[in-house]
């Protein structure tokens, strides 16, 4: 270059700054799993740069890199390379070197055993605890919080506790005190339940914890905007460690007055105006509920306050652990508060909050419903009514919702399945992506499995087949085959043949190659329920001669698998018998009024348009113009489900279904009006002028039952 300010890459400026910039690039490497040889080379490079550098920034950057990669280094390399370098740094005259040694002591937790830590570096660690520089003492305190959980408590008590006591009394350096408190809390929580430590817990830990509770209660009761930074920092640290302390000290809290002091601190922190403090309260709440089972009345209002908090992170943290709260509090006096809190998080404005509680929704439902009958689970209706809000999120959230509902289906009352869950799944399946549709089909199979009323189940299945097995666009039929794939793992051979077999095999005549291709993939799975069935052989032979090349190829491969099938094993027959017995015990069959219901006819090619593999267009397809339907009980169906109209101005199954169901009284009123219309009208005097008669309302087809 001819520029006067040009500097080559090997210039002194580049050489001085490269050690600082290099760790930033290595961070992407050390945070992933790397071979031990690569980890060793990174350690050697880091140690050489640290030895040659005098900059505090370089020490911190490469020290962090070294502490991250250390767990992946071979144990012998740690003993031969890292330990000698740490001892040299611990004896250095520079603060940066001693602080690096203090930091590396904590990183050794995952690399060495407790005995090796004691023999190789304990003496140096004790000296660092008494270092004259507060930053070194704060760093060794952080390391002790990691090492203390691994080493014997007696070693902690004799080697580190005397130094930590002095650090806790260090009011001039608040970060030193915070590090010492973290080391104490995490160590005593890790060693709780060891009888030999009871004296320390009762005489040393409990008074210290009670004193900190009183102090935190006073600080949290004030306006935190007006307190100094050190005071607020200690409140944040104590709110973080409150769960560790209460779990360790709970067996030694003597009476109700002491419990009131401890739990009043939590209430004050939950209602303070420090968002970080409230976030830590959400994080610690499951641990608090675990140890205070006999004092749950004192926790009233905490779940409600946190679930309606104005801080997003506080609610998201609570949502991530809500399944644990449901397990601990679901059968307690706080059950209603837990259910309301779950419903509140499900309809929160922020999607991060909704997704956090969705990740373990099936577990929350399971714990709240476990051991209860359907009448006792009526208080959970509000949870199912809030599912619609979550279904409006991204397609990934919709997929997760369908998967969670699939897992939770055994614990959802059948009325709620028909009223909320099934319409919601069909709404998402119709209006979302292929992966969402596939997950919804899997969940709908579970709907059919866990609706005990046979007439209601068959009614749902009837419309499921008509709208999806005989769908007007090809992707509905592909989705039906996805549902059949899931049904193979859910139903017995007998029930699968009854519900799915004729409609699955009919797809061999489908005009769209994609549908036949999906059937060809499914054929090997049909071997078990259709073993020695001539209809399966017929379908295989037909697809093996299909005009489409890909269909023919897959069908021939499936035919080879089917021909080689040796028959059912004893384990498979035993599993099928187990499913069949479970189905007989679960499903409730009742006699139908007016004789047996006719089976719906198989779809034919005349029922389907010769569609192509083109994207669906809701504006040009009549499927998207009909009103949505849901299932409720009605006298007209002999106690079974009948479709009731729901306004379809927006895609909202939860809220609309609750507000738009036809009640039994309205249905009876319509029946009276119908009977009155069939009677001959009474003679009336002729009116002065003929009144315009509005056209009769169009009767909706039952095909709209699933929302089309």
LODRENTOR-643598 format. One record per residue (C-alpha): x negated, y negated, z. Coordinates in Angstrom, 2 decimals, m for minus. Last residue first. Layout:
N
X,Y,Z;
...
***
This chain:
708
64.02,26.17,8.66;
63.76,26.19,12.44;
64.01,29.81,13.44;
67.80,30.07,13.30;
68.12,28.35,9.94;
68.93,31.67,8.30;
72.12,31.70,10.36;
73.59,29.41,7.72;
75.05,26.15,8.90;
78.76,25.51,8.27;
79.22,22.24,6.44;
81.53,19.86,8.25;
84.98,19.40,6.77;
85.40,16.34,4.54;
87.02,13.35,6.20;
90.75,12.95,5.56;
91.80,9.50,4.38;
95.12,8.54,5.86;
98.17,8.50,3.65;
100.26,5.33,4.12;
103.49,4.86,5.99;
103.16,8.23,7.60;
105.72,10.96,6.98;
107.45,12.00,10.14;
105.90,15.08,11.69;
106.76,18.74,11.49;
104.57,20.86,13.78;
101.46,22.34,12.17;
101.33,26.05,11.44;
98.62,27.67,13.62;
95.13,28.25,12.14;
93.92,24.76,13.08;
94.82,25.37,16.70;
92.68,28.51,16.75;
89.69,26.56,15.39;
90.17,23.74,17.88;
90.29,26.24,20.73;
87.06,27.88,19.47;
85.35,24.48,19.18;
86.27,23.74,22.80;
84.91,27.11,23.86;
81.60,26.28,22.17;
81.47,22.91,23.91;
82.05,24.55,27.29;
79.33,27.11,26.62;
76.88,24.32,26.07;
75.45,23.48,22.67;
71.77,22.77,23.17;
70.56,19.36,22.01;
68.89,17.71,24.98;
66.68,20.56,26.22;
65.94,21.72,22.70;
64.94,18.23,21.63;
62.41,17.79,24.43;
60.62,21.11,23.98;
61.03,21.83,20.26;
59.87,18.49,18.97;
59.25,18.26,15.24;
61.20,15.07,14.63;
64.58,14.39,13.02;
65.38,18.08,13.36;
68.56,17.91,15.41;
69.11,21.24,17.08;
71.86,23.61,16.13;
72.60,26.67,18.19;
71.65,30.14,17.05;
73.20,33.09,18.78;
71.68,35.23,21.47;
73.48,38.21,22.94;
76.22,38.16,25.53;
78.77,39.67,23.18;
77.69,37.49,20.30;
80.68,35.16,20.51;
80.25,34.86,24.27;
77.01,32.95,23.77;
73.49,33.19,25.13;
70.92,30.77,23.76;
68.40,30.98,20.92;
67.03,27.96,19.06;
67.64,26.38,15.67;
66.04,23.75,13.45;
68.08,21.85,10.87;
67.55,22.64,7.17;
65.41,20.43,4.94;
62.06,22.17,5.31;
63.10,25.41,3.69;
64.63,23.46,0.82;
61.19,23.01,m0.68;
60.23,19.93,m2.69;
59.46,17.51,0.13;
57.85,20.17,2.32;
55.32,20.95,m0.42;
53.44,24.19,0.07;
50.01,24.47,m1.44;
49.82,26.65,m4.55;
49.21,30.38,m4.72;
52.10,30.97,m7.08;
55.79,31.44,m6.60;
57.94,33.87,m8.51;
60.87,32.98,m6.33;
61.96,35.57,m3.81;
65.40,37.10,m3.29;
65.31,38.71,m6.73;
62.08,40.43,m5.75;
63.94,42.23,m3.05;
64.20,41.73,0.69;
65.44,44.73,2.64;
68.97,44.50,3.86;
69.77,43.54,7.40;
70.80,46.49,9.53;
74.48,46.58,10.25;
75.48,46.05,13.82;
77.04,49.05,15.47;
80.67,48.94,16.40;
82.97,46.05,17.28;
81.29,45.18,20.53;
77.70,46.34,20.85;
76.83,48.79,23.57;
73.96,47.75,25.79;
70.22,48.41,25.61;
67.80,47.09,28.23;
64.15,47.22,27.23;
61.54,47.65,29.94;
61.64,51.31,31.01;
61.98,52.60,27.48;
59.21,50.26,26.33;
56.86,51.46,29.07;
57.57,55.07,28.13;
56.76,54.34,24.49;
53.55,52.53,25.39;
52.34,55.45,27.54;
53.27,57.90,24.82;
51.20,55.89,22.36;
48.22,55.89,24.72;
48.46,59.65,25.18;
48.73,60.19,21.45;
45.65,58.04,20.85;
43.67,59.82,23.57;
44.63,63.21,22.19;
43.35,62.21,18.79;
45.71,61.52,15.95;
44.94,62.97,12.56;
41.78,63.62,10.56;
41.96,60.38,8.52;
39.73,60.94,5.47;
42.57,60.36,3.00;
43.48,57.14,4.81;
39.93,55.78,4.63;
39.64,56.63,0.92;
43.02,55.03,0.26;
41.89,51.85,2.01;
38.89,51.60,m0.34;
41.18,52.21,m3.31;
43.58,49.55,m2.06;
40.74,47.05,m1.61;
39.57,47.48,m5.21;
43.08,47.49,m6.67;
44.01,44.29,m4.84;
40.81,42.63,m6.01;
41.39,43.60,m9.65;
45.04,42.57,m9.85;
47.01,44.93,m12.09;
47.69,47.25,m9.13;
46.84,50.90,m9.65;
45.53,51.48,m6.12;
48.44,49.32,m4.95;
50.92,51.89,m6.24;
49.06,54.85,m4.80;
48.81,53.23,m1.39;
52.50,52.29,m1.34;
53.56,55.81,m2.28;
51.27,57.35,0.30;
52.77,55.09,2.97;
56.31,56.00,1.94;
55.42,59.71,2.14;
54.89,59.48,5.93;
52.20,61.94,6.99;
50.90,59.43,9.59;
53.00,56.26,9.49;
52.34,54.90,13.00;
48.64,55.90,12.93;
47.77,55.37,9.27;
49.29,51.88,9.17;
46.02,50.27,10.23;
44.35,51.63,7.10;
47.01,49.83,4.98;
46.54,46.32,6.42;
43.85,45.22,3.96;
46.01,46.39,1.04;
48.94,44.47,2.52;
46.88,41.26,2.54;
45.99,41.84,m1.13;
49.66,42.42,m1.95;
50.48,39.05,m0.41;
47.64,37.31,m2.21;
48.71,38.88,m5.53;
52.06,37.13,m5.51;
55.01,38.96,m7.13;
55.56,41.19,m4.07;
56.29,44.81,m4.94;
53.84,46.26,m2.38;
55.37,43.84,0.13;
58.25,46.31,0.66;
55.82,48.35,2.76;
55.85,45.71,5.49;
59.62,45.31,5.50;
60.30,49.02,5.79;
57.74,49.48,8.62;
58.34,46.49,10.88;
60.98,46.93,13.57;
61.85,50.64,13.59;
58.46,51.92,12.49;
56.78,49.73,15.10;
59.20,51.01,17.74;
58.28,54.63,17.08;
54.54,54.10,16.79;
54.50,52.26,20.11;
54.26,48.49,20.08;
51.45,46.10,20.97;
48.29,46.93,19.01;
50.11,47.67,15.75;
52.28,44.59,16.36;
49.27,42.31,15.81;
48.87,43.57,12.24;
52.63,43.24,11.71;
52.39,39.59,12.74;
49.65,39.01,10.18;
51.88,40.75,7.63;
54.63,38.25,8.47;
52.14,35.43,7.98;
51.35,36.70,4.49;
55.09,36.65,3.81;
55.37,33.07,4.98;
52.30,32.18,2.89;
54.07,33.30,m0.31;
56.82,30.74,m0.30;
60.54,31.50,m0.14;
60.15,33.79,2.82;
61.57,37.31,2.66;
59.29,38.76,5.35;
59.14,35.33,6.98;
62.63,33.85,7.18;
64.61,37.06,6.85;
62.28,39.15,8.99;
62.17,36.65,11.84;
65.93,36.23,11.52;
66.50,39.90,12.22;
63.72,40.08,14.79;
65.37,37.38,16.89;
68.68,39.25,16.77;
66.94,42.54,17.51;
65.34,41.04,20.61;
68.62,39.51,21.76;
70.42,42.79,21.26;
67.63,44.70,23.00;
67.65,42.44,26.05;
64.15,42.79,27.57;
62.46,39.94,25.67;
58.81,40.75,26.37;
57.79,42.71,23.28;
59.53,40.47,20.77;
57.85,37.40,22.26;
54.54,39.27,22.22;
54.96,39.67,18.47;
55.65,35.94,18.37;
52.24,35.30,19.95;
50.45,37.13,17.14;
52.48,35.23,14.57;
51.60,31.96,16.30;
47.90,32.79,16.15;
48.20,33.41,12.39;
50.12,30.19,11.84;
47.49,28.22,13.77;
44.75,29.78,11.64;
46.69,29.05,8.43;
47.32,25.41,9.26;
50.36,23.68,10.74;
54.04,22.98,10.01;
55.74,26.37,9.85;
53.67,28.18,12.43;
53.89,25.20,14.79;
57.68,25.14,14.62;
57.87,28.91,14.91;
55.76,28.85,18.05;
57.84,26.06,19.58;
61.12,27.80,18.81;
59.82,31.02,20.47;
58.45,29.30,23.58;
61.26,26.97,24.61;
64.72,28.53,24.86;
64.03,32.12,23.85;
60.89,32.49,25.94;
62.43,30.45,28.76;
65.38,32.82,28.90;
63.00,35.79,28.85;
61.14,34.55,31.90;
57.40,33.98,31.25;
54.89,36.28,32.99;
54.44,38.91,30.26;
54.10,36.06,27.69;
51.06,34.41,29.32;
48.45,35.93,27.02;
50.38,35.04,23.87;
51.16,31.62,25.31;
47.43,30.96,25.74;
46.69,32.00,22.17;
49.46,29.80,20.80;
48.19,26.83,22.82;
44.61,27.42,21.65;
45.78,27.38,18.04;
47.74,24.19,18.62;
44.69,22.59,20.22;
42.60,23.55,17.20;
45.30,22.15,14.91;
45.08,18.78,16.58;
47.62,17.59,19.14;
51.42,17.60,18.77;
51.73,21.06,20.32;
50.50,19.68,23.65;
53.55,17.42,23.92;
55.88,20.28,23.00;
54.62,22.41,25.88;
56.25,20.06,28.40;
59.56,21.95,28.61;
57.71,25.12,29.51;
56.29,23.46,32.61;
59.64,21.94,33.58;
61.23,25.37,33.68;
58.82,26.52,36.41;
61.38,26.09,39.21;
63.42,28.86,37.63;
60.76,31.41,38.56;
62.70,32.73,41.55;
65.58,33.68,39.27;
63.25,35.51,36.87;
61.71,37.66,39.59;
58.56,36.72,41.48;
55.41,38.77,42.16;
53.13,36.71,39.93;
54.89,33.68,38.47;
52.62,30.87,39.71;
49.47,32.96,39.34;
50.38,34.09,35.82;
51.42,30.62,34.66;
48.11,29.14,35.83;
46.18,32.02,34.26;
47.93,31.53,30.92;
47.21,27.80,31.04;
43.45,28.27,31.46;
42.16,26.18,28.50;
45.40,24.18,28.41;
44.56,22.21,31.56;
41.50,20.68,29.93;
43.29,20.21,26.59;
46.00,18.05,28.15;
43.48,15.88,29.99;
41.34,15.36,26.89;
44.49,14.57,24.88;
45.21,11.49,26.99;
48.84,10.52,27.41;
49.48,13.20,30.00;
52.32,15.58,29.23;
50.54,18.77,30.33;
48.91,17.00,33.29;
52.31,16.03,34.69;
53.68,19.54,34.23;
50.75,21.00,36.14;
51.20,18.44,38.92;
54.93,19.16,39.15;
54.20,22.89,39.47;
51.52,22.26,42.12;
53.84,19.96,44.08;
56.59,22.56,43.97;
54.22,25.25,45.25;
52.87,23.15,48.15;
54.56,25.30,50.81;
52.44,28.19,49.61;
52.90,30.84,46.92;
51.18,28.93,44.09;
48.64,27.28,46.40;
45.53,29.42,46.00;
46.13,30.94,42.56;
47.74,27.79,41.17;
44.85,25.74,42.55;
42.43,28.07,40.78;
44.38,27.67,37.54;
44.11,23.91,38.00;
40.32,23.87,37.79;
39.94,22.30,34.32;
43.04,20.19,34.88;
41.59,18.56,38.02;
38.44,17.60,36.13;
40.53,16.18,33.28;
42.65,14.22,35.75;
39.63,12.61,37.42;
37.89,12.05,34.09;
40.90,10.16,32.74;
41.16,7.73,35.66;
44.66,6.39,36.33;
45.51,9.21,38.68;
48.84,10.99,38.21;
47.45,14.52,38.66;
45.19,13.29,41.48;
48.01,11.77,43.52;
50.34,14.73,43.01;
47.69,17.23,43.99;
46.84,15.26,47.15;
50.45,14.61,48.21;
50.56,17.29,50.89;
47.09,18.38,51.98;
47.92,18.23,55.71;
50.66,20.80,55.15;
47.99,23.15,53.84;
46.35,23.57,57.24;
46.37,27.38,57.57;
44.98,27.88,54.05;
42.23,25.33,54.70;
39.17,27.20,53.40;
40.42,27.95,49.87;
42.35,24.69,49.46;
39.13,22.74,50.10;
37.23,24.88,47.60;
39.96,24.31,44.98;
39.93,20.53,45.69;
36.18,20.01,45.23;
36.23,18.90,41.58;
39.32,16.78,42.00;
37.73,15.06,45.02;
34.59,14.54,42.92;
36.68,12.63,40.38;
38.24,10.56,43.15;
34.81,9.41,44.28;
33.79,8.59,40.71;
36.94,6.49,40.26;
36.36,4.38,43.42;
39.57,2.59,44.34;
40.38,4.85,47.29;
43.43,7.11,47.39;
41.68,10.47,47.01;
38.85,9.33,49.30;
41.26,8.42,52.09;
43.13,11.70,51.74;
39.86,13.65,51.84;
38.72,11.86,54.97;
42.08,12.62,56.55;
41.26,16.27,55.90;
38.18,16.21,58.16;
39.70,14.12,60.94;
42.89,16.17,60.93;
40.83,19.35,61.08;
39.03,17.99,64.16;
42.36,17.20,65.80;
43.72,20.60,64.86;
40.94,22.43,66.71;
37.37,23.81,66.69;
35.89,23.39,63.20;
33.35,26.24,63.26;
34.77,28.53,60.56;
35.20,25.47,58.25;
31.56,24.28,58.43;
30.12,25.96,55.33;
33.17,25.51,53.08;
33.69,21.98,54.43;
30.09,20.94,53.70;
29.94,22.28,50.16;
33.28,20.68,49.27;
32.27,17.32,50.72;
29.02,17.31,48.73;
30.28,15.23,45.79;
32.41,12.99,48.03;
29.34,12.54,50.25;
27.18,11.46,47.31;
29.79,8.98,46.09;
30.22,7.54,49.59;
26.42,7.26,49.92;
26.24,5.35,46.63;
29.03,2.99,47.70;
27.15,2.06,50.86;
23.90,1.56,48.95;
25.56,m0.64,46.34;
27.14,m3.06,48.80;
30.84,m3.04,49.58;
33.28,m5.56,48.06;
34.53,m3.60,45.07;
35.05,m0.65,47.37;
38.05,m2.32,48.99;
38.15,m0.62,52.35;
39.67,2.67,53.51;
36.97,4.65,51.66;
34.26,3.11,53.87;
36.00,3.96,57.15;
36.86,7.48,56.09;
33.29,8.03,54.85;
31.87,7.11,58.26;
34.27,9.39,60.13;
33.53,12.23,57.71;
29.77,11.64,58.03;
30.02,12.00,61.80;
32.05,15.19,61.46;
29.48,16.69,59.07;
26.55,15.87,61.38;
28.36,17.30,64.39;
29.19,20.50,62.43;
25.71,21.07,60.96;
23.62,20.95,64.12;
25.33,22.76,66.98;
27.80,24.99,65.16;
25.93,25.64,61.91;
22.55,26.03,63.61;
23.99,28.43,66.18;
25.81,30.44,63.52;
22.67,31.16,61.50;
22.14,34.76,62.65;
25.72,35.57,61.69;
25.20,34.91,57.95;
28.61,33.82,56.69;
27.38,30.67,55.00;
23.91,30.86,53.41;
24.74,29.19,50.06;
26.90,26.50,51.70;
24.12,25.71,54.19;
21.62,25.23,51.35;
23.86,23.14,49.12;
24.79,20.75,51.89;
21.27,20.35,53.33;
19.56,19.65,50.00;
22.30,17.20,48.97;
21.98,15.35,52.28;
18.19,15.13,51.85;
18.57,13.72,48.32;
21.08,11.10,49.53;
18.78,10.07,52.40;
15.85,9.61,50.00;
18.11,7.63,47.69;
19.06,5.32,50.59;
15.50,4.24,51.22;
15.49,1.83,54.20;
18.04,3.87,56.12;
15.69,6.84,56.45;
17.52,8.84,59.13;
18.47,11.58,56.66;
14.84,11.73,55.52;
13.68,12.36,59.08;
16.13,15.22,59.43;
15.05,16.55,56.02;
11.47,16.82,57.25;
12.45,18.88,60.28;
14.77,20.99,58.05;
12.10,21.94,55.54;
9.70,24.52,56.97;
11.45,25.98,60.04;
15.11,25.85,58.98;
14.44,26.53,55.31;
12.27,29.52,56.14;
14.96,30.85,58.50;
17.53,30.36,55.77;
15.69,32.81,53.53;
14.76,31.36,50.11;
17.19,31.21,47.20;
19.69,28.53,48.21;
16.91,26.36,49.60;
15.10,26.31,46.24;
17.74,24.28,44.42;
18.56,21.70,47.11;
14.85,21.78,47.99;
14.08,20.43,44.50;
16.30,17.38,44.98;
14.64,16.70,48.31;
11.24,17.02,46.64;
12.28,14.25,44.25;
13.50,11.93,47.01;
10.26,12.45,48.95;
8.20,11.66,45.85;
10.25,8.51,45.14;
9.87,7.43,48.77;
6.02,7.36,48.56;
4.28,8.24,51.82;
4.68,11.96,51.27;
6.11,13.97,54.17;
8.27,16.23,52.02;
5.31,16.49,49.60;
3.21,18.07,52.34;
5.89,20.70,52.96;
6.02,21.47,49.21;
2.23,21.99,49.10;
2.43,24.56,51.88;
5.35,26.34,50.21;
3.64,26.69,46.83;
2.30,30.20,46.20;
3.30,32.28,49.23;
6.82,31.00,49.82;
7.70,30.64,46.14;
6.37,34.15,45.52;
8.51,35.54,48.36;
11.62,33.76,47.07;
11.09,35.23,43.61;
9.74,33.24,40.69;
11.04,31.77,37.40;
14.59,30.74,38.24;
13.65,28.71,41.32;
10.39,27.42,39.80;
12.19,24.37,38.38;
12.71,23.04,41.92;
8.96,22.98,42.57;
8.41,21.35,39.16;
10.00,18.13,40.38;
7.79,17.86,43.43;
4.70,18.49,41.28;
5.82,15.74,38.88;
6.32,13.34,41.80;
2.80,14.12,42.99;
1.38,13.38,39.55;
3.34,10.14,39.14;
2.32,8.90,42.60;
m1.39,9.11,41.75;
m3.92,10.40,44.29;
m3.50,14.00,43.18;
m3.11,16.91,45.61;
0.38,17.85,44.34;
m0.85,17.54,40.75;
m3.62,20.09,41.30;
m1.22,22.45,43.01;
1.19,22.07,40.13;
m1.51,22.80,37.54;
m2.54,25.96,39.40;
1.15,27.08,39.61;
1.94,26.41,35.94;
m0.77,28.34,34.11;
m1.54,31.68,35.81;
1.60,32.19,37.91;
3.96,30.76,35.30;
2.18,32.69,32.55;
2.64,35.89,34.55;
6.38,35.19,34.89;
6.86,34.66,31.15;
8.25,31.24,30.29;
11.97,30.84,29.59;
12.78,29.44,33.05;
10.02,26.79,32.57;
11.44,25.20,29.40;
13.63,22.68,31.23;
11.06,21.76,33.90;
8.36,21.22,31.28;
10.55,18.92,29.18;
11.43,16.89,32.27;
7.74,16.63,33.15;
6.98,15.60,29.57;
9.33,12.63,29.73;
8.61,11.66,33.35;
4.85,11.85,33.00;
4.93,10.01,29.68;
6.99,7.21,31.18;
4.66,6.97,34.17;
1.72,6.39,31.85;
m1.76,7.67,32.77;
m2.00,10.36,30.12;
m4.68,12.99,29.54;
m3.49,15.52,32.13;
0.14,15.06,31.14;
m0.66,15.63,27.46;
m2.53,18.86,28.26;
0.27,20.17,30.52;
2.94,19.50,27.86;
0.95,21.24,25.12;
0.38,24.29,27.33;
4.07,24.44,28.28;
5.17,24.17,24.63;
2.76,26.98,23.73;
4.19,29.21,26.47;
7.76,28.57,25.34;
6.78,29.54,21.78;
5.31,32.81,23.03;
8.35,33.46,25.20;
10.63,33.28,22.18;
13.20,30.45,22.26;
16.76,30.25,23.63;
18.09,26.74,23.20;
17.70,23.61,25.33;
13.94,23.76,24.79;
14.24,23.20,21.04;
16.62,20.23,20.90;
14.61,18.58,23.63;
11.41,19.01,21.58;
12.24,16.02,19.36;
12.65,13.72,22.34;
9.50,15.20,23.86;
7.46,13.94,20.87;
8.31,10.23,21.20;
6.27,9.57,24.33;
3.20,11.48,23.22;
3.48,9.74,19.81;
3.33,6.22,21.22;
m0.40,5.75,21.70;
m1.39,7.62,18.54;
1.00,5.63,16.36;
m0.31,2.31,17.69;
m3.94,3.48,17.36;
m3.43,4.15,13.63;
m3.19,7.75,12.40;
0.10,7.11,10.58;
m1.46,4.34,8.50;
m0.73,0.66,9.25;
0.51,m1.79,6.63;
0.64,m5.43,7.75;
m1.41,m6.77,4.79;
0.77,m5.02,2.23;
m1.14,m3.56,m0.71;
0.00,0.00,0.00;
***
